[in-house]
Amino acid sequence: MARQYYEIKVRHEGLNKYRHIRGQEQSIVNQKARAQKAQWDEQWRRVYERYSLNRPMEGWKAEAARRTVDAQAALRDADNILGTSLSVHEAVDWDALKDHSNFPVPKPAAPLLQNLVPEPTKEDPEHQVRLNLIDQLFSSHRERKIADAEARFQLALSNWDRTVKELMAQNAENARRHRKEVEDWERQKNAFEKAQAEANAVVDGLQERYGSGDVEAIEEYCDLVLSNSFYPEWCPKNFGLRFNPEDRMLILDFDLPMPDDLPALKEVKYIESSDVLEEVYLEEAEKGRIYDKLVRDICLRNLHELFEADAAGHIDAITFNGWVDLTHEATGSRERDCIVSVQTTRERFLSMTLSSVGSEACFQALSGAGSGEFHTLTSVVPLRYLDKDDGRFIGAI
């Protein structure tokens, strides 16, 4: 019987991005969701810093220069989608998937016990009988003073006894409460460490199953590789994949950005004569060239990351299908189209030197399906379809 899969829907309102994260183990799905949220939070922090209204007031000329620097950086990010991954070791760091944190709640501190007050004695100055001359002459005076002193002493002794009992009772209650707090803390700590050990054992199990060639573990491993790949905030990172053990081929469906998603601002000029800022955008032809290169780079980047990360050598071939979501202006209906499909073997792909040959030559050598002018969003038939209707996924968690 096939294993069940888990799914989490992750969304970031600020970036207006979402992703369905799937996996075989709930703990690893949660870990991937946390990693994705951390990536988006970092992207959002940088976006906010660039456009925050709380930044110090600048002159228009300085503002134009700053925005031009940001625009050029965004264009470089788009141009270097492939290059940024070539120097990164793509293999999954199994140990990094584990939770090595200590139990975050400190152990309850021992209570400060109340010091017991000393027992009163008749030798204490306040309990001494002081007799004057009259007391010496008249026994009734003397006896009354002695009786009063004895009464005060007995009262002090009674008060001391009551105070000692109250302090001892309070100390006993504080000690009892502390023991209870420590027991609760130890119970929570043990539960934390047990859940931590179980989650880490899941990682060990996945690593072992991947090494032995388990199909679902290979898929989970590839999902982890792509989940750890960092893209600019304007680029979606939704994908689905399946591994076919019969021909050892991985099929990857990857959501591509639309042409309008790409950064188009080229420069911001300050027009001194009119004291205004003028935004200069890319020409349509230039935007088209950038988008065409981006599609090629995303395709090659995914092939590179997956083959490079597959240290066990389970994957002999990969089919990459790049998809876009179109909205037809006439009807308003949405349609999902494949605009690029590439299929290659490990041996053929790794024989190419991406860093020196260039993405266009490498892409052409693969002879995939696609117009080459991907900005036209011309649909193609995938070289191999991804079978999504396998019933392995359970409801969102």
Wavefront OBJ file of the C-alpha trace (Angstrom):
o trace
v 0.000 0.000 0.000
v 1.343 3.453 -0.926
v 2.404 5.735 1.868
v 0.257 8.731 2.698
v 1.580 12.181 1.929
v 1.058 15.352 3.960
v 0.447 18.807 2.592
v 0.694 22.334 4.012
v -0.460 25.494 2.253
v 1.984 28.301 3.039
v 1.166 31.919 2.193
v 2.901 35.271 2.630
v 0.471 38.168 2.377
v 3.144 40.851 1.964
v 4.798 39.177 -1.028
v 1.459 37.780 -2.238
v 3.056 34.361 -2.622
v 1.826 30.900 -1.780
v 3.105 27.377 -2.031
v 1.818 23.856 -1.441
v 4.439 21.925 0.488
v 4.106 18.158 0.411
v 5.988 15.250 1.869
v 5.838 11.797 3.363
v 6.668 12.787 6.951
v 4.778 15.486 8.808
v 7.859 16.658 10.716
v 9.828 17.209 7.508
v 6.868 18.936 5.853
v 6.725 21.273 8.858
v 10.458 21.875 8.606
v 10.178 22.750 4.910
v 7.281 25.088 5.690
v 9.356 26.868 8.350
v 12.279 27.179 5.943
v 10.008 28.603 3.235
v 8.505 31.109 5.656
v 11.996 32.149 6.767
v 13.008 32.738 3.131
v 9.920 34.817 2.457
v 10.335 36.780 5.683
v 13.900 37.639 4.660
v 12.713 38.681 1.194
v 9.970 40.796 2.727
v 12.474 42.437 5.089
v 14.616 43.487 2.135
v 11.588 44.728 0.199
v 10.405 46.719 3.218
v 13.836 48.247 3.719
v 13.898 49.360 0.107
v 10.476 50.966 0.166
v 9.912 51.867 3.799
v 8.339 55.256 4.302
v 10.251 55.567 7.561
v 13.654 55.904 5.939
v 15.430 59.263 6.386
v 14.365 61.995 4.012
v 16.585 62.184 0.956
v 17.063 64.631 -1.837
v 15.486 63.738 -5.154
v 18.877 63.190 -6.734
v 19.944 60.760 -4.019
v 16.561 59.030 -4.216
v 16.986 58.551 -7.967
v 20.451 57.085 -7.464
v 19.234 54.735 -4.748
v 16.319 53.454 -6.811
v 18.573 52.996 -9.832
v 20.930 50.844 -7.748
v 17.954 48.756 -6.573
v 16.646 48.400 -10.136
v 20.012 47.288 -11.470
v 20.364 44.785 -8.605
v 16.936 43.309 -9.431
v 17.893 42.964 -13.105
v 21.163 41.276 -12.120
v 19.203 38.820 -9.981
v 17.063 37.949 -12.989
v 20.120 37.580 -15.205
v 21.984 35.399 -12.691
v 19.281 32.843 -11.813
v 21.471 30.034 -13.123
v 24.842 31.395 -12.073
v 23.940 31.684 -8.401
v 23.334 27.940 -8.156
v 26.464 26.722 -9.948
v 28.752 27.364 -6.981
v 26.365 25.937 -4.371
v 26.643 22.376 -3.097
v 23.113 21.128 -3.670
v 23.139 17.861 -1.687
v 20.796 17.806 1.285
v 22.503 18.422 4.617
v 20.779 15.740 6.647
v 22.102 17.020 9.940
v 20.718 20.491 9.225
v 17.251 18.950 8.932
v 17.496 17.719 12.505
v 16.483 19.650 15.585
v 19.476 20.058 17.898
v 17.949 22.744 20.079
v 17.802 22.514 23.830
v 14.530 22.561 25.717
v 13.754 26.310 25.736
v 12.083 26.516 29.174
v 14.546 27.049 32.063
v 14.358 24.759 35.055
v 12.334 26.313 37.902
v 14.605 27.980 40.453
v 14.548 26.729 44.017
v 12.437 28.935 46.305
v 14.013 31.211 48.888
v 13.110 29.637 52.237
v 12.062 31.907 55.090
v 14.588 32.059 57.921
v 13.216 31.014 61.296
v 13.325 33.665 64.012
v 15.289 32.800 67.183
v 13.369 31.434 70.144
v 12.873 34.064 72.900
v 14.614 33.449 76.268
v 14.250 34.945 79.704
v 17.806 36.231 79.318
v 16.700 38.536 76.498
v 16.866 42.169 77.633
v 13.172 42.738 77.024
v 12.301 39.886 79.352
v 14.546 40.917 82.230
v 12.900 42.087 85.515
v 14.241 45.467 86.534
v 13.538 46.261 90.181
v 13.869 49.676 91.712
v 14.140 50.640 95.386
v 10.371 50.600 95.928
v 10.195 47.114 94.398
v 12.870 46.032 96.863
v 10.960 47.431 99.807
v 7.489 46.242 98.843
v 7.070 42.620 97.848
v 3.740 43.241 96.127
v 5.435 45.619 93.676
v 8.237 43.176 93.122
v 5.936 40.205 92.557
v 3.741 42.167 90.158
v 6.746 43.107 88.031
v 7.978 39.532 88.031
v 4.509 38.296 87.023
v 4.228 40.932 84.249
v 7.635 39.953 82.869
v 6.665 36.276 82.941
v 3.408 37.065 81.130
v 5.239 39.041 78.447
v 7.712 36.208 78.052
v 4.973 33.602 77.693
v 3.195 35.798 75.134
v 6.436 36.249 73.172
v 7.023 32.497 73.355
v 3.501 31.820 72.078
v 3.872 34.353 69.272
v 7.235 32.847 68.346
v 5.774 29.361 68.251
v 2.947 30.515 65.979
v 5.351 32.430 63.712
v 7.702 29.454 63.451
v 4.835 27.142 62.531
v 3.600 29.616 59.885
v 7.117 29.983 58.389
v 7.648 26.236 58.394
v 4.281 25.730 56.738
v 5.094 28.376 54.126
v 8.507 26.812 53.497
v 6.907 23.399 53.164
v 4.306 24.779 50.726
v 7.007 26.545 48.683
v 9.053 23.342 48.594
v 5.988 21.324 47.567
v 5.112 23.827 44.831
v 8.716 23.779 43.605
v 8.741 19.983 43.451
v 5.525 20.126 41.427
v 6.987 22.738 39.075
v 10.129 20.653 38.607
v 8.042 17.540 37.924
v 5.982 19.444 35.337
v 9.150 20.893 33.805
v 10.791 17.469 33.601
v 7.627 16.032 32.038
v 7.590 18.787 29.395
v 11.339 18.443 28.808
v 11.030 14.679 28.372
v 8.120 15.147 25.958
v 10.137 17.754 24.005
v 13.186 15.514 23.825
v 11.070 12.497 22.864
v 9.361 14.408 20.035
v 12.737 15.803 18.982
v 14.289 12.323 18.931
v 11.337 10.952 16.949
v 11.559 13.781 14.399
v 15.317 13.291 14.060
v 14.777 9.552 13.653
v 12.443 10.362 10.749
v 15.317 12.233 9.086
v 17.641 9.280 9.684
v 15.013 6.958 8.264
v 14.533 9.127 5.181
v 18.294 9.277 4.638
v 18.528 5.500 4.908
v 15.585 4.915 2.565
v 17.003 7.402 0.038
v 20.331 5.591 0.123
v 18.625 2.248 -0.477
v 16.672 3.608 -3.462
v 13.166 3.851 -1.995
v 11.042 5.634 -4.622
v 9.135 7.884 -2.252
v 12.327 8.768 -0.371
v 13.969 9.777 -3.652
v 11.001 12.038 -4.383
v 11.148 13.538 -0.898
v 14.888 14.091 -1.281
v 14.430 15.916 -4.590
v 11.654 17.982 -3.046
v 14.033 19.005 -0.251
v 16.702 19.978 -2.776
v 14.352 22.248 -4.699
v 12.757 23.604 -1.518
v 16.188 24.783 -0.349
v 16.819 26.633 -3.610
v 16.545 30.403 -3.177
v 14.805 32.532 -5.831
v 13.986 36.280 -5.955
v 10.687 37.306 -4.400
v 9.008 37.849 -7.777
v 9.678 34.284 -8.870
v 7.207 31.566 -7.834
v 8.557 28.295 -6.508
v 5.708 25.847 -6.849
v 6.512 22.471 -8.285
v 5.477 18.844 -8.367
v 7.604 15.809 -9.101
v 7.474 12.030 -9.492
v 10.176 9.401 -9.884
v 9.671 6.409 -12.154
v 11.838 3.497 -10.925
v 11.401 1.557 -14.176
v 13.466 3.937 -16.300
v 14.887 5.897 -13.322
v 13.446 9.132 -14.655
v 12.327 12.079 -12.550
v 9.484 14.177 -13.970
v 9.327 17.761 -12.704
v 6.516 20.265 -13.235
v 7.717 23.766 -12.337
v 5.694 26.995 -12.235
v 7.380 29.756 -14.207
v 6.914 33.487 -13.653
v 4.909 35.422 -16.191
v 6.746 38.020 -18.315
v 5.089 40.841 -16.365
v 6.398 39.376 -13.110
v 9.979 40.227 -14.023
v 11.550 43.494 -12.838
v 11.251 45.999 -15.663
v 12.550 49.215 -14.066
v 15.947 50.042 -15.585
v 16.826 53.433 -14.200
v 15.425 56.407 -12.297
v 16.580 59.832 -13.428
v 16.313 63.136 -11.625
v 15.163 65.886 -14.007
v 16.566 68.993 -12.368
v 14.787 71.456 -14.628
v 11.349 70.213 -13.559
v 12.394 68.763 -10.170
v 10.783 65.380 -10.832
v 11.852 61.761 -11.020
v 11.593 59.963 -14.346
v 11.427 56.157 -14.465
v 13.057 54.410 -17.408
v 11.771 50.921 -18.186
v 13.092 48.149 -20.382
v 11.981 48.070 -23.992
v 9.591 45.256 -24.875
v 12.198 43.516 -27.020
v 14.701 43.632 -24.179
v 12.109 42.333 -21.707
v 11.413 39.481 -24.096
v 15.103 38.562 -24.323
v 15.451 38.625 -20.539
v 12.386 36.429 -20.103
v 13.567 33.943 -22.713
v 16.926 33.654 -20.948
v 15.209 33.361 -17.581
v 13.113 30.393 -18.725
v 16.205 28.654 -20.068
v 18.122 29.406 -16.859
v 15.346 28.115 -14.598
v 15.154 24.919 -16.611
v 18.937 24.369 -16.537
v 19.149 25.352 -12.888
v 16.635 22.711 -11.849
v 18.381 20.042 -13.917
v 21.725 21.048 -12.424
v 20.473 21.103 -8.845
v 18.787 17.723 -9.067
v 21.582 15.870 -10.843
v 24.272 17.494 -8.690
v 22.459 16.732 -5.456
v 21.714 13.099 -6.320
v 24.899 11.775 -4.732
v 23.514 8.216 -4.647
v 23.028 8.261 -8.420
v 19.409 7.101 -8.432
v 18.275 9.492 -11.197
v 19.344 8.572 -14.745
v 17.149 11.120 -16.541
v 14.925 14.141 -15.863
v 11.974 15.635 -17.717
v 11.457 19.323 -16.914
v 8.099 20.884 -17.772
v 7.738 24.633 -17.293
v 4.177 25.886 -16.760
v 2.456 29.284 -16.716
v -1.041 30.312 -15.630
v -2.739 32.347 -18.328
v -5.872 34.466 -18.091
v -7.699 34.885 -21.385
v -8.696 38.508 -21.852
v -11.839 37.692 -23.835
v -13.370 35.245 -21.358
v -11.462 35.894 -18.137
v -10.966 32.145 -17.773
v -7.694 30.794 -16.455
v -5.692 28.194 -18.278
v -2.510 26.347 -17.358
v -0.107 25.867 -20.265
v 3.275 24.218 -20.643
v 5.663 26.493 -22.593
v 8.870 24.476 -22.296
v 9.646 20.784 -21.914
v 13.156 19.336 -21.782
v 14.267 15.743 -21.299
v 17.876 14.742 -20.727
v 20.024 12.031 -19.219
v 22.474 12.489 -16.387
v 25.431 11.596 -18.606
v 24.473 14.030 -21.333
v 23.673 16.917 -19.019
v 26.762 16.588 -16.828
v 28.960 16.505 -19.920
v 28.059 20.167 -20.514
v 29.931 22.944 -18.712
v 27.210 25.440 -17.849
v 29.550 28.080 -16.474
v 31.580 28.398 -19.673
v 29.324 27.341 -22.555
v 26.378 29.570 -21.735
v 22.760 28.766 -21.096
v 21.519 29.323 -24.675
v 24.013 26.873 -26.214
v 23.369 24.319 -23.455
v 19.617 24.626 -23.856
v 19.793 24.230 -27.630
v 21.975 21.144 -27.210
v 19.204 19.508 -25.168
v 16.709 19.878 -28.070
v 13.683 20.364 -25.860
v 10.153 21.327 -26.822
v 9.533 25.064 -26.887
v 9.529 27.982 -29.272
v 12.650 29.561 -27.809
v 10.721 32.832 -27.700
v 9.117 31.926 -24.445
v 7.797 35.449 -23.864
v 5.124 34.662 -26.462
v 3.809 32.002 -24.058
v 3.332 29.522 -26.872
v 2.125 26.218 -25.449
v 3.859 22.913 -26.175
v 3.071 19.293 -25.419
v 5.147 18.026 -22.471
v 7.617 15.339 -23.458
v 6.348 13.376 -20.517
v 3.407 14.098 -18.252
v 3.443 14.129 -14.484
v 0.803 11.772 -13.081
v -0.742 13.734 -10.218
v -3.769 11.524 -9.767
v -2.146 8.892 -7.560
v -4.259 9.427 -4.434
v -1.312 9.598 -2.074
v -1.993 13.032 -0.639
v -4.057 13.569 2.454
v -5.738 16.801 3.535
v -3.845 19.949 4.362
v -2.332 20.117 7.852
l 1 2 3 4 5 6 7 8 9 10 11 12 13 14 15 16 17 18 19 20 21 22 23 24 25 26 27 28 29 30 31 32 33 34 35 36 37 38 39 40 41 42 43 44 45 46 47 48 49 50 51 52 53 54 55 56 57 58 59 60 61 62 63 64 65 66 67 68 69 70 71 72 73 74 75 76 77 78 79 80 81 82 83 84 85 86 87 88 89 90 91 92 93 94 95 96 97 98 99 100 101 102 103 104 105 106 107 108 109 110 111 112 113 114 115 116 117 118 119 120 121 122 123 124 125 126 127 128 129 130 131 132 133 134 135 136 137 138 139 140 141 142 143 144 145 146 147 148 149 150 151 152 153 154 155 156 157 158 159 160 161 162 163 164 165 166 167 168 169 170 171 172 173 174 175 176 177 178 179 180 181 182 183 184 185 186 187 188 189 190 191 192 193 194 195 196 197 198 199 200 201 202 203 204 205 206 207 208 209 210 211 212 213 214 215 216 217 218 219 220 221 222 223 224 225 226 227 228 229 230 231 232 233 234 235 236 237 238 239 240 241 242 243 244 245 246 247 248 249 250 251 252 253 254 255 256 257 258 259 260 261 262 263 264 265 266 267 268 269 270 271 272 273 274 275 276 277 278 279 280 281 282 283 284 285 286 287 288 289 290 291 292 293 294 295 296 297 298 299 300 301 302 303 304 305 306 307 308 309 310 311 312 313 314 315 316 317 318 319 320 321 322 323 324 325 326 327 328 329 330 331 332 333 334 335 336 337 338 339 340 341 342 343 344 345 346 347 348 349 350 351 352 353 354 355 356 357 358 359 360 361 362 363 364 365 366 367 368 369 370 371 372 373 374 375 376 377 378 379 380 381 382 383 384 385 386 387 388 389 390 391 392 393 394 395 396 397
